[in-house]
Amino acid sequence: MSAKRRSVLGAAMAAPLLAQFTGAASATAAPGTLGTVSEGWAEVRWTEQAQALLDRFQAVVEAVAPAQLVQDAQGRAIRFPVRSGQGDPSADDPSKAHGDRRLDGGVDIRTPDGNVRVTGLAGVLRDGPASGKCVVNGADLGHQAVVRPGLDKGVLKAESVPLGKPMKVRMTDVPLRPTPELVETFSNTFSNTFGDADFTTDTVLAHVTAEGVYTPPKG
């Protein structure tokens, strides 16, 4: 397989790793037809604009174990272990790669006016946007397209392995922009706590790095 084709295939296989935000129903597919993701994690590093929004409301972000807060010279991030994941790389058309996943842990956002705890993160990536569900302060929330990952902007590293064998894949610096649904959800759900949304669908809220071992389905 050529280096170019490995790169394209690896990028497609990485797509299911990035379906981590507030997931929807699992990808509908016959048992055994989707590859699996194992030994994975996803790290969400928010941007200066997102940090400015947090500062505006004197918000403190903490990780809910087993997720971990990462703080280094590049800023702050939260790293989530992947509990489970599956996907279809759609090698003929990587833009149609899809998959779903569940993350362990969560996020606490504390402000002087109230607290928001987000747990039960599960996500679906299909045809571009990532949608899903989560639990916010004990209430289920989800089944919407909430973020659009810029997969074409990410940096890919993939092992060179024979076709059909497990492949370790890492995607870094994938920008996340909110969908109109997320902007509306923020306004309707969090405005009483955080005030009006100070971002648009063009705002890069965070960058994601995700890593895992993708095992293709048998046959």
C-alpha positions in Angstrom: 0.0 0.0 0.0 1.4 3.4 -0.9 2.3 6.0 1.8 -0.4 8.3 0.4 -3.1 5.6 0.6 -2.0 4.6 4.1 -2.3 8.3 5.1 -5.8 8.6 3.7 -6.9 5.3 5.2 -5.4 6.2 8.6 -7.2 9.5 8.6 -10.4 7.8 7.9 -9.8 5.3 10.7 -9.0 8.2 13.1 -12.4 9.7 12.5 -14.3 7.4 14.9 -11.8 8.4 17.6 -13.1 12.0 17.5 -16.7 11.2 18.1 -16.5 12.0 21.8 -18.8 14.9 22.6 -22.2 14.3 24.0 -23.2 11.3 21.9 -26.4 10.2 20.2 -27.6 6.7 19.5 -25.1 4.1 18.4 -24.2 3.9 14.8 -26.8 1.6 13.2 -25.0 -1.4 11.7 -25.1 -5.1 11.7 -23.1 -6.8 14.4 -19.5 -7.4 13.4 -19.5 -4.9 10.5 -17.8 -2.1 12.3 -14.2 -2.0 13.5 -13.4 -1.4 17.1 -11.3 1.2 19.0 -9.3 0.1 22.0 -6.6 1.5 24.3 -7.7 4.9 23.5 -8.0 8.4 25.0 -9.1 11.8 23.9 -7.7 15.1 25.1 -9.7 18.3 24.7 -7.6 21.5 24.9 -9.8 24.6 25.0 -8.7 27.8 23.1 -8.0 31.3 24.5 -11.4 32.4 23.4 -13.0 29.6 25.3 -10.9 30.4 28.3 -11.9 34.1 28.0 -15.6 33.0 28.2 -14.8 30.9 31.3 -13.0 33.9 32.9 -15.9 36.1 32.1 -18.0 34.0 34.5 -15.2 33.3 37.0 -15.5 29.6 36.0 -13.2 27.0 37.4 -12.9 23.8 35.3 -12.1 20.5 37.0 -12.0 16.9 35.8 -14.3 14.2 37.1 -12.2 11.0 37.6 -11.0 9.0 35.8 -10.6 11.9 33.4 -7.6 14.0 34.2 -6.8 17.8 34.1 -3.7 18.5 32.1 -1.9 21.8 32.6 1.3 22.6 30.8 3.0 25.3 28.8 0.4 25.1 26.0 -2.5 25.7 28.4 -5.1 23.5 30.0 -6.9 20.4 28.8 -8.9 17.4 30.0 -7.9 13.9 29.0 -10.7 11.3 28.9 -10.1 7.5 28.8 -12.1 5.8 26.0 -14.4 3.2 27.5 -15.5 1.7 24.1 -15.7 2.7 20.5 -16.5 1.4 17.0 -16.5 2.7 13.5 -16.3 2.4 9.8 -13.4 4.1 8.1 -15.2 4.5 4.8 -11.9 4.1 2.9 -13.5 5.0 -0.5 -14.7 8.4 0.9 -13.1 9.4 4.2 -15.5 12.3 4.6 -18.2 9.7 5.3 -16.2 8.0 8.0 -18.4 7.4 11.1 -18.3 5.8 14.5 -19.4 6.1 18.1 -17.7 6.0 21.4 -18.1 6.4 25.2 -15.7 8.2 27.5 -15.1 7.7 31.2 -15.1 10.6 33.6 -16.5 14.1 33.0 -16.1 17.8 33.7 -17.1 20.1 36.5 -17.6 23.8 35.7 -18.0 25.8 38.9 -18.9 29.5 39.0 -20.0 31.8 41.9 -23.6 31.5 40.5 -23.8 27.8 40.0 -22.1 24.5 39.1 -22.4 22.4 36.0 -21.3 18.8 36.1 -21.1 16.9 32.7 -20.7 13.1 32.8 -21.9 10.1 30.8 -20.2 11.4 27.7 -21.0 9.4 24.6 -20.7 10.5 21.0 -21.4 9.7 17.3 -19.5 11.0 14.3 -21.4 10.8 11.1 -21.1 12.8 7.8 -19.1 15.5 9.5 -20.7 16.7 12.7 -20.4 14.9 16.1 -23.6 14.5 18.0 -24.6 12.8 21.2 -25.7 12.7 24.7 -24.4 13.4 28.2 -25.7 13.9 31.7 -25.8 17.5 32.9 -26.4 18.0 36.7 -28.2 14.6 36.7 -30.4 15.3 33.7 -30.0 13.6 30.3 -29.1 16.0 27.5 -28.3 15.2 23.9 -29.4 13.7 20.6 -28.2 16.8 18.7 -25.3 17.6 16.4 -23.1 19.7 18.8 -19.7 20.1 17.2 -18.1 19.9 13.8 -14.5 18.5 13.9 -12.2 19.9 11.3 -10.6 16.6 10.4 -8.9 18.0 7.4 -6.9 20.4 9.7 -5.7 17.7 12.1 -2.2 16.1 12.0 -2.2 12.4 11.4 0.2 9.8 12.6 -0.6 6.2 11.8 1.3 2.9 12.0 2.3 1.2 8.7 0.7 -2.2 9.0 -0.7 -4.7 6.5 -4.3 -4.0 5.4 -6.8 -5.5 7.8 -4.4 -5.5 10.8 -4.9 -3.4 14.0 -3.5 0.1 13.5 -2.4 2.6 16.1 -3.7 6.0 15.1 -3.2 9.4 16.6 -4.8 12.6 15.4 -3.7 16.0 16.9 -4.9 19.6 16.8 -8.3 18.9 15.4 -10.4 22.1 15.7 -13.9 21.9 17.1 -16.5 24.5 16.1 -20.0 24.6 17.5 -23.0 23.7 15.4 -26.1 26.0 15.5 -27.7 23.4 17.7 -25.0 23.8 20.3 -25.2 27.6 20.3 -29.0 27.3 20.8 -28.6 24.6 23.5 -26.1 26.8 25.4 -28.5 29.8 25.2 -31.5 27.7 26.3 -29.9 25.5 28.9 -27.0 27.5 30.4 -28.0 31.1 30.0 -29.3 31.4 33.5 -25.9 30.2 34.9 -23.4 31.5 32.3 -25.3 34.3 30.5 -25.7 34.7 26.8 -23.5 32.7 24.4 -20.4 34.6 23.4 -19.5 32.4 20.4 -20.8 31.6 17.0 -20.5 28.6 14.6 -17.2 30.1 13.3 -15.6 30.0 16.8 -12.9 27.4 17.5 -13.8 26.3 21.0 -11.1 23.6 21.4 -8.6 21.4 19.8 -8.8 17.6 20.2 -6.0 15.1 20.2 -7.2 11.4 20.1 -5.3 8.2 20.1 -6.3 4.5 19.9 -5.9 1.2 18.3 -8.3 0.6 15.4 -9.1 -3.0 14.7 -10.9 -3.6 11.4 -13.9 -6.0 11.3 -13.2 -9.6 10.3 -13.9 -10.6 6.7 
